[in-house]
Amino acid sequence: MLKAVILATTVALALTTLPSAALAAKPEIYTPAFSKVAVEGYDPVAYFTQGKPVKGSDAFTTTYKGAEYRFSSAANLARFKASPSAYAPQFGGYCAWAVSQNYTAKGDAQYWRIVNGKLYLNYNADVQKKWEKNISGFVAEGNNNWPNVLQK
């Protein structure tokens, strides 16, 4: 009986302490709760080829770093597969300004900018305006904070 109590206590402690440590780190790619879809389902290649956010399709998808990316065409899917790091948003699609401030927030596909050939997302219009006041400085700070900021 005592062995059973000790075993049950050990299992209970493991279940309550180990998962919390494992869940402390945020995923490398931002996706909403209960979803694995990155960039809110928008085609990351379209920002470069069409200069605007374009919704992706369930017909053209791939997985990159554990997240599902959707594309508006087979050609964009092929481009992404050939060089995912060239098209995926920086900082895993988290808000670029937030990462520069050493925390994370969701990136919104509608508030974006391509800087030096890299795609950045921001939380909303107000945050993007703050970010645009010193893009190069905030990008440098974000690079300093990334990926350690995922541990916070």
N, C-alpha and C positions, 0 to 999 in steps of 0.2 A: 504494500500500500504506500509506504513512504517513498519507494522508488518511483511509483506512478505519479505521486504529487510533485516530486523533484523534476521528473520528466515533463510534466504538464507545465510547471512553472518555467522551466528552461525554454520550452517551445513558445509559451506566451510572451516571454521577454524577447525572444528572437523575432517574433512576428511584430512586436510593437516597436522595437528599436532599429532593427536592420532595414526595413523598408523606408523609414523616415530618412535615414542617411542616404539611401540609394535615390530617393526622390528629391533630395535637396538640390541636386544639379538640374538646371533647366536643359531641355534638349537643344542640340546645336542648331537646329532649324526651327524657327517659330511656326507653330500651327495652333489654331484655336483648340480649346478644350474639346475632347471627344472627337477630334478630327486629325487626320494625318496629311491634310492638303495644305501645301505651302502657297504663299503669295495670294491667299484667298481664292485660289483657283484661276488666277490670271496667268497668262502666258509670259514668262520672264523674257523670252527672246523678242517678243513684240515690242517691248520698250526700246530695244535697239533698232529693230527693223521698221517699225511703224511710228515710233516716237510717241506712243500712248499706251495706256493699259488696255489690253484686249482679253476678254474672258477666254479661258482655255476650254477644251472639250474632254468629256470622259473617253472619247474615242482615241485621243492622243495623250498618253500618260507615260511617265517613267518614275522610278523611285531613285532618289539621291539622298544619301545620308539619312535614311530612315523616313523621309517625307515624300509624299506624292506631288509631283509637278504636272500641271496640265498645260496643253498647248493648243493653239488655234489651227494648226496645220501639221501634216506629216513632216514638212520641210523644217518647221521650227523645232519639232521634236528631235529630228536628226541633228540639227545644229547643236541643240543642248546636249544630246548624248555624246557628240564628238568633243565637247569642251564645256562640261557643266559649270566649272568654276568661272568661266568667262561670262556666264549669263545669270547665275544664281545671285540673288541680292547679297550684298555684303552684310556681315554680322548676322548671318543666318536669317535675314528678313526681319530681325528685331529693329525697333526704331533707332536710327543712326544717332540722333541727338541724345536719346536716353543712354545708349552705350557710351557715348562720349562723356556722360555725367556719371558713369560707373554704376549704372543699373540697367534693367531691361524693361521694355514695354513693347507691346505689339507694334509691328509695322503695318501701315495701311497701304494697300496697293494703289490708292488714288493719290497719295502724297509721296512722290518719288523724284529722283533726279539721277542722271548719269553724270558722274564726275570722273574724269581721267579713265574713261572706258569701263567704269564699274557702276552697278546699280545700287542705289541706296533708297530705303523706305523710311518714312517718318510716321509718327503717331497720328497727327492731324495737321490742319493748315496752320494753326498757331505755332505748333512745335516746329513745323518746317520753316516758318519765318525766322524763328530763333536760330535754327541750324544754318540758314542761308546767310546770316550775318557774319559767319566765320567758318565757312565750309572746310577749308583746308585745315584749320586748327582743330575743328571738331572731328574731322576724319582722322587726324593724327592722334588725338586723345582716344578716339574709339579704337584705333589700332593698338594703342598701348593697353587698353582695358580688355580687349578681346583675346582669348576666349575666357579669361579668368572671371569675367563678370557673370558668367553662367553659373558660378558657384554661389552667388549671393542670393 
